Amino acid sequence: MEKHSLIRTIYLYLFACLGLVLLTIGGVRFLDMGLKAFVFTKAEQEQRYDVSPPSSDEPEVSYVTVRRHRDASLNLSLILIGLPLYLYHWRTIKKETKNKEKDKNV
């Protein structure tokens, strides 16, 4: 029984850590996007050439805008996966730790 408990504990901490890593990466990348867009505006200057749209009725879309949308989608995905992953496993760890403390005191 103790072996399964150790494996479960390792699993819970590993996936809580993975969720925290995903959250951190997504948050850092969003911060990077914001800094490039509003503070360090010349950081992407060499990439500012236009891509021709398929039809002339649509407005031109810059490469930087397309890349920012793609990056924002990825960053948001990292956060939306990492947050529930972290919260679920961390709450389970806290609940089990609290139950173990109660059992020791009884």
C-alpha positions as CSV (number, residue, x, y, z in Angstrom):
1,M,0.0,0.0,0.0
2,E,2.9,2.4,0.8
3,K,4.4,1.9,-2.7
4,H,1.1,3.0,-4.4
5,S,1.0,6.0,-2.1
6,L,4.6,7.0,-3.1
7,I,3.8,6.6,-6.8
8,R,0.6,8.7,-6.4
9,T,2.5,11.4,-4.5
10,I,5.1,11.6,-7.3
11,Y,2.4,11.7,-9.9
12,L,0.5,14.5,-8.2
13,Y,3.6,16.6,-7.6
14,L,4.9,16.0,-11.2
15,F,1.7,17.1,-12.8
16,A,1.3,20.1,-10.5
17,C,4.8,21.1,-11.5
18,L,4.0,20.5,-15.2
19,G,0.9,22.8,-14.9
20,L,2.9,25.5,-13.2
21,V,5.6,25.3,-15.9
22,L,2.9,25.6,-18.6
23,L,1.4,28.6,-16.8
24,T,4.8,30.2,-16.4
25,I,5.8,29.8,-20.1
26,G,2.4,31.1,-21.3
27,G,2.6,34.1,-18.9
28,V,6.2,34.9,-19.8
29,R,5.4,34.7,-23.5
30,F,2.4,37.0,-23.1
31,L,4.6,39.5,-21.2
32,D,7.2,39.3,-24.0
33,M,4.5,40.0,-26.6
34,G,3.2,43.0,-24.6
35,L,6.7,44.4,-24.2
36,K,7.5,44.1,-27.9
37,A,4.2,45.7,-28.9
38,F,4.2,48.7,-26.5
39,V,7.7,49.3,-25.1
40,F,10.3,47.9,-27.4
41,T,8.4,48.6,-30.7
42,K,11.6,48.4,-32.8
43,A,12.3,44.8,-31.7
44,E,10.2,43.5,-34.7
45,Q,11.0,46.2,-37.2
46,E,12.9,44.0,-39.6
47,Q,9.9,41.7,-39.9
48,R,7.4,44.4,-40.9
49,Y,6.8,43.6,-44.5
50,D,3.3,43.0,-45.9
51,V,1.9,39.8,-47.1
52,S,-0.5,40.1,-50.0
53,P,-4.0,38.9,-49.3
54,P,-5.7,36.4,-51.6
55,S,-8.2,39.0,-52.9
56,S,-8.0,42.7,-53.3
57,D,-11.2,43.3,-51.3
58,E,-9.6,42.3,-48.0
59,P,-7.2,44.7,-46.2
60,E,-3.5,43.9,-46.1
61,V,-2.3,41.9,-43.2
62,S,1.2,42.4,-41.9
63,Y,3.5,39.5,-41.0
64,V,3.9,40.8,-37.5
65,T,0.1,40.9,-36.9
66,V,-0.2,37.3,-38.2
67,R,2.6,36.1,-36.0
68,R,1.3,37.9,-32.9
69,H,-2.1,36.3,-33.4
70,R,-0.5,32.9,-33.7
71,D,1.7,33.5,-30.7
72,A,-1.3,34.7,-28.6
73,S,-3.2,31.6,-29.5
74,L,-0.4,29.4,-28.4
75,N,0.2,31.3,-25.2
76,L,-3.5,31.3,-24.3
77,S,-3.5,27.5,-24.9
78,L,-0.6,27.0,-22.6
79,I,-2.4,29.0,-19.8
80,L,-5.8,27.3,-20.4
81,I,-4.2,23.8,-20.1
82,G,-1.7,24.7,-17.4
83,L,-4.1,26.4,-15.0
84,P,-6.6,23.6,-14.5
85,L,-3.8,21.0,-14.5
86,Y,-2.0,22.8,-11.7
87,L,-5.1,23.7,-9.7
88,Y,-6.6,20.2,-9.7
89,H,-3.4,18.5,-8.7
90,W,-2.3,21.1,-6.1
91,R,-5.8,21.0,-4.4
92,T,-5.6,17.2,-4.3
93,I,-2.1,17.4,-2.7
94,K,-3.4,19.9,-0.1
95,K,-6.5,17.8,0.7
96,E,-4.5,14.6,1.1
97,T,-1.9,16.4,3.2
98,K,-4.6,17.8,5.4
99,N,-6.2,14.4,5.8
100,K,-2.9,12.8,6.7
101,E,-2.3,15.4,9.4
102,K,-5.8,14.7,10.8
103,D,-5.1,11.0,10.9
104,K,-1.8,11.5,12.7
105,N,-3.5,13.7,15.4
106,V,-6.2,11.2,16.0
